[in-house]
Amino acid sequence: MDNVYPELFIPGDGVASGGIRNKWCGSCVDSLNKEYQQVFVWPCPGQGNAQYWILSKAGEIRHNTFCLDYTGQGIFLYPCHGVGGNQLCRHNPNTGIIKQNWDEMCLAISESRMRLNVKRRTSINPRHLWKFERFNTYKMLLQAQD
C-alpha cells in the first residue's frame, strides 16, 4: 500500500489511539464531529466516538478525516491535509506534553476546564499534560526512524 497510495491514512498504523485525557482535571479532548468546529474538553468517557482520536505516524491527531488544527484563535477540526504545519504535533508519553508545530507551544486546557488552547511551556504545568488511552512505543520508535 505504501507504494500504491503512500499518503493513505491507515488507522491501525497509528502511534496512539483512544481518548486523550488531561492529567490535571481528568477530562478528555472532545469534538462535535463537524468540520471547522472548535474542539473542547468534556468529562471522560463521552458519548459515541467524539472522544476517539488517533495520533498518526505523520504526527497528526486525527478524528476520522479531520485533524486538530491550531488556527491562532483556538484548536479546531479541519480536514487533514498531510503537510504538517498547524496540524503537526509530537507527543512525549513520558512527560505527557503534546507539542505542536508552534515553537515552544503545547496543547493546554483552560483554567475553566472546558477549552483547549495553546500555551507557551515554561515549566511542567499539569494543564499541559495529556495521556492517550493506548500508546504503542514500538510504533513511536519506528516513526522516529522515518
C-alpha positions in Angstrom: 0.0 0.0 0.0 2.9 2.4 0.7 4.0 2.1 -3.0 0.5 2.4 -4.4 -1.0 5.2 -2.3 1.6 6.4 0.2 -0.4 9.3 1.6 -3.3 7.0 2.5 -4.0 7.0 6.3 -4.4 3.5 7.8 -6.0 3.8 11.3 -4.2 0.6 12.5 -0.8 2.3 11.8 -1.4 5.0 14.4 1.1 5.5 17.2 -1.6 6.1 19.8 -5.4 5.9 19.9 -8.5 6.3 22.1 -9.3 9.1 24.5 -6.8 11.9 25.2 -7.1 12.6 28.9 -5.8 15.7 30.6 -3.8 14.8 33.7 -4.8 17.9 35.6 -8.6 17.6 35.6 -9.2 14.1 34.1 -11.4 15.4 31.2 -10.8 14.4 27.6 -10.4 16.1 24.2 -13.9 16.1 22.6 -15.5 17.3 19.4 -18.8 17.8 17.7 -17.7 15.6 14.8 -18.1 18.6 12.5 -15.7 20.3 10.1 -14.4 23.7 11.2 -15.8 23.4 14.7 -13.8 24.2 17.8 -12.5 21.3 19.8 -13.2 21.3 23.6 -12.8 19.3 26.7 -15.5 17.1 28.3 -15.7 14.5 31.0 -14.4 11.1 30.0 -15.9 8.9 28.6 -18.1 10.9 26.4 -21.0 9.6 24.2 -20.3 8.0 20.8 -16.9 8.3 19.2 -16.5 12.1 19.8 -13.5 11.4 22.1 -11.8 8.8 19.9 -8.5 10.1 18.4 -5.6 8.6 16.6 -2.0 10.0 16.6 -0.8 9.2 13.1 2.8 8.3 12.2 2.9 11.6 10.4 2.3 13.5 13.7 -1.4 14.4 13.2 -4.1 14.0 15.9 -6.9 12.6 13.8 -10.6 12.2 14.3 -12.0 10.4 11.2 -10.9 12.5 8.3 -10.3 15.6 10.4 -7.2 16.8 12.3 -6.6 19.0 15.3 -5.5 22.3 13.8 -4.4 25.5 15.6 -5.8 28.5 13.8 -4.4 31.2 16.1 -7.9 31.5 17.6 -8.1 28.1 19.2 -8.0 24.4 18.3 -10.4 23.3 15.6 -11.2 20.3 13.4 -10.0 20.8 9.9 -9.7 18.3 7.1 -6.4 16.5 7.4 -4.1 17.8 4.6 -1.0 15.8 5.3 1.6 18.6 5.0 2.2 19.3 8.7 2.0 23.0 9.6 -0.7 23.7 12.1 -1.6 20.0 12.2 1.8 18.7 13.1 2.4 17.6 16.7 4.7 15.4 18.8 3.6 13.6 21.9 6.0 12.6 24.6 4.4 9.8 26.6 6.9 10.1 29.4 6.2 13.8 30.1 2.6 13.9 28.7 3.4 17.0 26.6 1.7 17.3 23.2 3.9 19.8 21.5 2.6 21.3 18.3 4.5 22.9 15.5 4.5 26.2 17.3 8.0 26.9 18.7 7.8 26.1 22.4 4.0 26.0 22.5 2.0 23.0 23.7 -1.6 21.8 24.0 -3.2 23.0 27.2 -6.6 23.1 28.9 -8.1 26.4 30.1 -8.5 27.1 33.8 -12.3 26.8 33.2 -11.6 23.2 32.2 -13.7 23.5 29.1 -11.5 24.9 26.3 -8.4 23.7 24.6 -5.7 26.3 23.7 -2.0 26.6 23.1 0.3 27.9 25.7 4.0 28.6 26.0 5.6 25.9 28.0 7.8 27.4 30.7 7.7 24.6 33.2 5.8 21.4 33.7 2.3 22.6 34.2 -0.4 19.9 34.8 -2.8 21.7 32.4 -0.3 20.8 29.7 -0.1 17.1 30.4 -2.0 14.5 28.4 -2.3 10.8 28.2 -3.6 8.7 25.2 -5.7 5.8 26.2 -3.5 3.4 24.1 0.1 4.2 23.2 2.4 2.0 21.1 6.0 2.7 22.0 7.3 0.4 19.2 5.4 2.4 16.5 6.7 5.6 18.1 10.3 4.4 17.7 9.6 3.4 14.1 8.2 6.9 13.5 11.4 8.5 14.8 13.4 6.4 12.3 11.4 7.6 9.3 
